[in-house]
Amino acid sequence: MRTTAGSLRELLSGGDRRSQALSHLVLARVRGDRRRIEELARLTADEDWLVAMRALDLLEKLAHEDVSSVESHKHVFLGDLADSDKWEIRLQVVRALPLFEWAAAERRRAVAILTRDVEFPQSFVRAWALDSLATFAEADPTLRPVVDRQLRAFERSGRKSLQARARHIRERWAKRARSTGNP
């Protein structure tokens, strides 16, 4: 049975910011018919920020599974949502940015978002912004000093979550250096 875009919206509506509504059903429907990714992408502009956040969350999940399935909609992660005052939306943005290939100007915007959000008040956003920035730095050594500076700040922060993220990034970089023979 083919459902309408409105029904996807209905499944993503309701609850509060901690709730995922019926996102799992939307994800199943979109996985069953990848053409529905277009509908999901449109819902990231919904007037209800919870619907927009849940749609963005699902796009990020789909990108982790198969980045090419979301490629034509990747710009939602660079648009107005990246400047949201809602930490839940910014979290989805910073987690998704390193998944995609970006043209030079887009990449500058992505790096600017991550660099800015490493200072965001909410620690989940900060931690994932640095993790994503570190991923960009793996391909662009000019970003390494910025990441190193933030890693030291995270390690001194007194926040266990930030210290753990810094440790994780350093371990990932060390493993990569061992496997490639590069420092």
N, C-alpha and C positions, 0 to 999 in steps of 0.2 A: 504494500500500500504506500503510495507516494503522499507525503504530507506537505503542507504549505510552509512558507517561511515563517508565517505567524505561529505555527505550532512549535517550531524551534524556539521562537521567542517565549512562548508560553512555558515551555519546559525550562527555560533559563530564568524565568521570573519568580519572584517571591522570596521569602525568607529574609535573612539579614546577611551582613558581610561575611559571617563565618560559614554560611550555608552555600552549598554548591547547587541548590535546587535539584533539578533532575538532569544535571550536566552529563551524567553517565549515559543517559538515553540519547541525548543529542550526539555524543561522541560515537555511540554505536550506529546511529543513523548515518552520520557523516562517513564513518569507516565503511559502511555498507554501500554508500553512493558518494564517491569523491566529488561528484559534480556539486554536491551540497556545500562544499567549502565556500563557494561564492556567497551563499546565504549566510553562513556563519561569519564571514568577513564583513558583510553588511551590518550584522548585529553589533559589531564593535563600535559602531557610531550611534547606537541606540540612546535615546534620551534617559533611560534608566541606567545609571552607572553600574548597577549590579549585573544587569544583562550584558552590558558592554564588557565588563571585567570577566564574566564567565565565558563569553565568546572568545575574548582574547586568550584566556587560559587554555581553552580548547585548541585554538590555533597554535599556541605554543606546544602543547602536547603532540599535536599532529606533526609539527615541524621536527620535533625530536624523533618521531617515528619515521618520517619520510619528508625531508626538507623540501624536496621538489614538489610535493603536493600543495605546499603553502607558498611557494616561491612567488607566484603572481600576486600575492596579497601581502608580501613582506613589508610593504611601505606603511601598513597600519602601525607597525612597531616604531617607526620614525616620526609619525605624525603627532597630532595634538595629544594623543593618549600618553605619549612619553613625558608630557609636561603636566600630567594629572596631579591634583592634590591628594589623590587616594593612593596610599602606599601599595595596596593590593594590585592596582593597575600597573604602577611603576615596576613592581616585582616581576610581572609577566614580561614587561618590555625588556628589562635588563637581562633576564634569563634567555630571551629569544635572540637578541642581537647577534651573538657570535655564531649562530647557526647558519646564517646566510652569507652569501657572497655579495659584496656591496661595491658599487661604482665609487670612485674617489670621493666625490662630494658627499655621497650617502655615508660612506665610511667615516668621514670627518664628523658628520652629525652623530653617528652611532658612538664614536669615541667620546664626543663631547657629552652625550647623555650619560655614558658610563662614568666619565671623569666627574661630572657634576653629582651623580647619584651615589658615588663613594662617600659623599659627605651628607647624604640624606639622613634625617633623624631616626628613621626606622631601621633597626639593625639588619633585618632580613634583606632589605633593599640594598643597604651598604655592602653586606657580605657578597651578595650575588652580583652587584655591580663590579666589585673588585675581581671576583672570579671571572666574569666575562671580559673585563679589561685585560686580565692576565692571559686569557685565551687570544685576544687580539695581539698582545705583546709577543706571543710565540711566533707570529708571522711578521711582526714589525718591531724590531729591537729598539727603535726610538722611543717606544712606550715603556720599555723596561725600567728606566729610572723612576717614572711616575708610579709604576706598580711597586717597585722596591720601597719607595718612600711610604706608600700606603700600607704595605705589608708590615713595615716597622711600626707604624702608628697603630695598626690593628693588634700587633703583638704586645704593645704597651698599654692598650686600652683598658685592661681590667675586665673586659666583657668576654666571657668564655666563648660565646658564639663567634665573635670576631677573631679571637685567638685561634680557634679551631679552623676557621676558614683560611687564615693566613698559613697555618701549618699544612693544610690540605694543598694549597697552591704551591707552597715550597716543595712539598713531596712530589707533586705532579711535575713540576719543573725539573727536579732532580732526576726523576725517572726518565723523563724525556731526554735530558742531557746524557744520561748513561746510555740510552738506546741509540742516540745519534752521534755520540762522541763529541758533542758541543757543550760548552759550559753554560 
